[in-house]
Amino acid sequence: MVKVVADLKARLKELGMAQGGDKGTLEYRIEYGETSVKLGLATPNGDPVHLLKIGKLKPYALKVGISPIGTLDEIMFAYIDYLQKNPPSSTSDTNANGVDAQSSTTTNTTDGTTIQTNKKAQISTKVLTLAEEDDFIGILNLGGATVTSSSSIAILRKAYLKLSLILHPDKNRSCPDATKVFQALVNAYERISQPDLVEEVTLKKGQKKATAISRSNDGCKRTRVRCPRCKNPWSESSVEGNPDYFFNFMMMGIKSFTCATCLLEFGCMTAIHNCPSCQKSF
C-alpha cells in the first residue's frame, strides 16, 4: 500500500500537482490532471488548469458559474468538467428562445468579481414568462440546450443543472424573484422528466382543476450535507433544531441555513454534498 501511494505521489509530482490526501483522492487528482494535460485544458489567459493555485482558479470558476467555495480539488475538478463539456466556440447573436448572446457577456465590478448580471436578468424574466405559458421545454432550453419531451433523463438533467448554476437563489441574488424563478425551473424539470408524477386533482364542484405533483422517497438515500467553510455536517444533531422536512427545503433550494458551528449562511448550491455510498463530495 505504501509503495502504491508513493507511486501516486510521484506521478502527481511529475504533473506539478499537490500530493496530499488519501489514496482515493490521489487517484482522482491524477485522473483529472492527466485529462487536463491530454486535452490541453487552459484558462482564457493560457494557464494550464491543473497547475493553478486556488487563488488564481477561483475567478475563472466564478466566471463560468462554478461556486468558488470549496477545496482546490473541488473547484478544479468542476472547472475541468466544465471545459470538457463547453469547449471554446463562437456563439450566435441570439439562441432559439430569444436570449441575446451578446448580453451574456460579463461585467467586472470594482473588486474584480465577474458577474453575468445581464444574462441572469434576461433568463430570469424569460423563465417567468414561459412558466405562465406552461412552456416547460422552452424553460429548459434557455441555457442553450436543445431538449424535447422525448429527450433522455440524462439530457434533461444536464440542461437543468446548467440553468441551476445561473438561476439558483444563492447565485441570482440581484433578482427580486430569484426564488420564484428557481421554483419554476424545478417545476419545469419535474414536469418533463417525470410526467407520470403529475396528476389531475378534482376539487369541489364549481372549482377549476389544479395539478399536483406527488413523489415517493422509497428507496432513496439521503446525501450528507456539510458546511462549505468549516466542513462540519449540517442538521445531523439536535443543536440546529431542524425538522426532517428542512432537508427537502435545502435540496430544493427553497431556503438557506446557518451553520451551528461557524455561523456561515449557505444553501444547496454552496454546500458540500457527500455521496451516501462512497462518501465522495460532489
Secondary structure as UniProt FT lines:
FT   HELIX           2..15
FT   HELIX           23..39
FT   TURN            44..45
FT   HELIX           49..51
FT   HELIX           54..63
FT   TURN            64..65
FT   HELIX           72..85
FT   TURN            96..97
FT   HELIX           102..104
FT   STRAND          107..108
FT   TURN            110..111
FT   STRAND          114..115
FT   HELIX           117..132
FT   TURN            133..134
FT   HELIX           136..140
FT   HELIX           141..143
FT   TURN            149..150
FT   HELIX           153..167
FT   TURN            169..171
FT   TURN            173..174
FT   TURN            176..177
FT   HELIX           178..193
FT   HELIX           195..197
FT   STRAND          198..201
FT   TURN            205..206
FT   STRAND          210..213
FT   TURN            218..219
FT   STRAND          224..226
FT   TURN            228..230
FT   TURN            244..245
FT   HELIX           246..252
FT   STRAND          257..258
FT   TURN            260..262
FT   STRAND          265..266
FT   TURN            268..270
FT   STRAND          272..274
FT   TURN            276..278
//
